[in-house]
Amino acid sequence: MVVEGQFWLAGTENKVAGRLDLAGEAPVLELAGVLTAFGRPSSARMTIHGNLDKLGNVTLLDAYVARQTFSSVGEREQIRARYALTAMGLLADADDQYVGIRIELTGLEGWSGQEGLAWNFGPQGVSATVHSPKVDPVEIPSGDGRLTFFGSYGKRGSGPLSLELWRAVSYWVSDLAPRNLDAIVADHVDPLRVLTTICADGECDVRSVYVAPADMSERWFRVYGPTVWGKLRDDEERRAAHFIEFSAVGLSRIAKWISMHAKLDPLGSAVAAARFLREQDLSTTVFQLASAVEGMHRRFYDDEPRMAKDVARVVRRAGRRIFGRFGPDVLKAVNDGLSFIGQPTFGHRLLRIIREMGEINQEVFGRRPDLWVGKVKAARNRMAHQLHGDTPISEQEQLILAESLYWTLVALMLREAGVATKDIADALMRERRLEFFLLRAKSWMPDVYGDSP
C-alpha cells in the first residue's frame, strides 16, 4: 500500500509532500524534497509525523535517512523507519508505552472457530449461519495481561434484513504492563504467530497489529513495520483441517504459551520456519532442528546429570593434579575439557527426548531409535564440526531426520504449554503428513524404520 501525504519532522513546521510505502517489511518514505540537512548520518534516528490521504495522521518511529539526491530537478530524500503508526486524530510519540494489543493472523478465523458466516447448500435451498461462539478472557500466567478474541464486523446488503458478518478475528491482549513496540512484538506478536502457524497447519502471516497507548487506552494505533513476516493476503485460504483443533488447545494454553515464550525462544520460531521444508536447505534445517532439540532438553528435561556434582568435582580435581605438571597450557586444556564432564552429551539428551516423546508417539523414531540417534548426531556433526564420518548422508535421509525432529519438537512444545498428551497423540495419528513421512522413512531409511527384524 502506497499513500501520499504531507510530512514533517517532529518539533518543526516545515512540511514536504511525499509517498509512504507501507507494503514492505518496513515503512519507506519517498519525499519530493528534504526534511533534514545534507549528510545527516543514518545512525541519527528521528521521529517524523505526517498526514496521509484517507488514512489520516501517521508517525514514523526510529526513522533515518536512507538516501539523499541533489539534481537540476530538485532535492529528493528517502527515509526508512522501523515502525509506522496510523490513527485518526492524535500523533504518536517515540517514547510511547502501550497497554493493549490486537493481532490479526491469516488462518486464525478458521482455526479458532470464529470464522463468521457459513453458507449451506442443500435440498431445502441456501441457508447461512453466523458462528460467533462466546470466548471468556483468560489471565496470562505470568500475570501480564488478559487474552481473548476480538471480532470486527462488517455489514453486507442494505435494509433491515441485511446480515452483520464477521470481517476479522484478532487475538486481543488487554491490561498489559506498559511497554514499547519492540517489547510488544517480542512478547506477544512472535509467540502468537508461531503457535498459530504450528496448530493451524499453515503459514500464518500477520495481517494487522493494533496497539493501545497507555495514556489513552480507548484509542488504537495500527502498526506497520517488522511485525509482518510474509506476504499479506486479502483472501485467506480456507483449510479443511488443522494439525490440532482449537478446542484441544484453548485460550488458557495459548496464554501459557505466551508466558513460556521467553524461556522457549528462539526454538518456537525455528520450528515454525521448518514447517515448510525446502530440499536445498535440508542440511541447515536438520542442524537447526537438532540444535532446537538440544535446547528443548536443556530448558525442560535437564535433570539427569551424567554423574553427581561431588563426583564430577573429584574427577576435575584429579585431572588437575595429574596433568598440572605438564604446564599451564595443558592444565587449561584439561580444565576446559573436564568443565562439562557432569553434563549429558548430545546423545544422552536425544535419548531423554525419545523417552519423553514415547508417551505421545514412538513411531517418529522408527524401529531402532538408537540408530536414529546416531544419524542425527552424524548429521549435526557434519554441519557443526565438519566431521563427515564414513557414510555420507543423502538428501532423502536428511528429509526424514528433519521431519522426525519437527514432529518431536511440535509435540513436546505443545505438551509443555499444557495441551493434553492424548490430544497431541490423536492429532499425530490423524496427521496425513506423518503417515506419508512414515511410508517414505521405511523406504529411504529401512535400517531405522523398516519392518524386518
Secondary structure, 3 states (H helix, E strand, C coil): CEEEEEEEECCCCCCEEEEEECCCCCCEEEECCCCCCCCCCCCCCEEEEEEECCCEEEEEEEEEEEEEEEECCEEEEEEEEEEEEEECCCCCCCCCCEEEEEEEECCHHHHHCCCEEEEEEECCEEEEEEECCCCCCEECCCCCCEEEEEEEEEEECCCCCCEEEEEEEEEEEECCCCECHHHHHHHHHHHHHHHHHHHHCCCCCEEEEEEEECCCCCCCEEEECCCCCCCCCCCCCCCCCCCCCHHHHHHHHHHHHHHHHHHHCCHHHHHHHCCCCCHHHHHHHHHHHHHHHHHHHHHHCCCCCCCCHHHHHHHHHHHHHHHHHHCHHHHHHHHHHHCCCCCCCHHHHHHHHHHHHCCCCCHHHCCCHHHHHHHHHHHHHHHHHCCCCCCCCCHHHHHHHHHHHHHHHHHHHHHHCCCCHHHHHHHHHHCHHHHHHHHHHHHHCHHHHCCCC
